[in-house]
Amino acid sequence: MKILSRLIAAILFVFFFFFALRNTQEVTMHFFLGYERSDPLVLVLLAFFVVGAVLGVLAMVPLVLRHRREASRYKKTLAQIQKAQEDLVQAQAQPPQPDSVITAQHIL
């Protein structure tokens, strides 16, 4: 499996490398206030890919934090339930204690 994943990674690397070699023409980006910037097409594509990946990760942060809080809450609840079950098992294992001890003096 490790060899297969490395083989796929190598094939993808070669594919994207040749894609980058074929797309070296200049692209001009026109920004506000007359600002222009010319860069190779492959760098522009790479920059937009990286920005998109970062924005995607940032969009997932609140969801991940919410799931972590819920998991923590569930772990605490589970620990409380397990402790209660252990206490119950321990209480059932002990013989019952009498409420009061009646001695011979109390009978007479």
C-alpha positions in Angstrom: 0.0 0.0 0.0 2.8 2.4 0.8 4.5 1.7 -2.5 1.2 2.3 -4.3 0.6 5.6 -2.6 4.2 6.7 -3.4 3.8 5.6 -7.0 0.6 7.7 -7.3 2.3 10.7 -5.7 5.3 10.4 -8.1 2.9 10.2 -11.1 1.0 13.3 -9.9 4.2 15.2 -9.3 5.4 14.4 -12.9 2.0 15.4 -14.3 1.9 18.7 -12.5 5.6 19.4 -13.3 5.0 19.0 -17.0 1.8 21.1 -16.6 3.9 23.9 -15.1 6.4 23.6 -17.9 3.7 23.9 -20.5 2.0 27.0 -18.9 4.8 29.5 -18.5 3.2 32.3 -20.5 2.7 35.6 -18.7 -0.7 36.5 -17.2 -1.5 40.1 -16.3 -3.7 40.7 -13.3 -5.5 44.0 -13.3 -6.3 45.3 -9.8 -8.0 48.5 -8.6 -6.5 52.0 -9.0 -4.7 51.0 -12.2 -2.4 48.5 -10.5 -1.2 45.6 -12.7 0.9 42.6 -12.1 2.3 40.2 -14.6 3.4 36.7 -13.5 3.7 33.2 -15.1 0.3 31.4 -15.3 1.5 28.5 -13.2 2.4 30.8 -10.3 -1.0 32.5 -10.4 -2.7 29.1 -10.4 -0.6 27.9 -7.5 -1.2 31.1 -5.5 -5.0 30.8 -6.0 -4.9 27.1 -5.0 -3.0 27.9 -1.8 -5.3 30.8 -0.9 -8.3 28.6 -1.6 -6.9 25.8 0.6 -6.2 28.2 3.4 -9.7 29.7 3.3 -11.2 26.2 3.3 -9.2 25.2 6.4 -10.2 28.5 8.1 -13.8 27.9 7.3 -13.6 24.5 9.0 -12.1 25.8 12.2 -15.4 26.6 14.0 -16.8 23.2 13.2 -13.8 21.4 14.4 -13.7 23.4 17.7 -17.4 22.7 18.2 -16.9 18.9 17.7 -13.9 19.0 20.1 -16.0 20.7 22.8 -18.8 18.1 22.3 -16.3 15.2 22.5 -14.9 16.6 25.7 -18.3 17.0 27.2 -19.2 13.4 26.2 -16.0 12.1 27.7 -16.8 13.8 31.0 -20.3 12.4 31.0 -19.0 8.9 30.2 -16.5 9.1 33.0 -19.2 10.1 35.4 -21.4 7.2 34.3 -18.5 4.7 34.6 -17.8 6.0 38.1 -21.4 5.6 39.1 -21.4 2.0 37.7 -18.2 1.2 39.6 -19.7 2.6 42.8 -22.9 0.5 42.2 -20.9 -2.7 41.6 -18.8 -2.0 44.7 -21.9 -1.4 46.8 -23.5 -4.6 45.6 -20.4 -6.6 46.3 -20.4 -5.6 50.0 -22.8 -7.3 52.4 -25.5 -5.1 53.8 -24.8 -3.4 57.0 -27.4 -3.6 59.8 -29.2 -0.3 60.6 -28.8 -0.8 64.4 -27.3 -3.4 66.6 -29.7 -4.9 69.2 -27.9 -6.0 72.3 -29.2 -8.1 75.2 -29.6 -5.0 77.4 -32.1 -3.5 75.0 -34.3 -6.6 75.1 -34.6 -6.8 78.9 
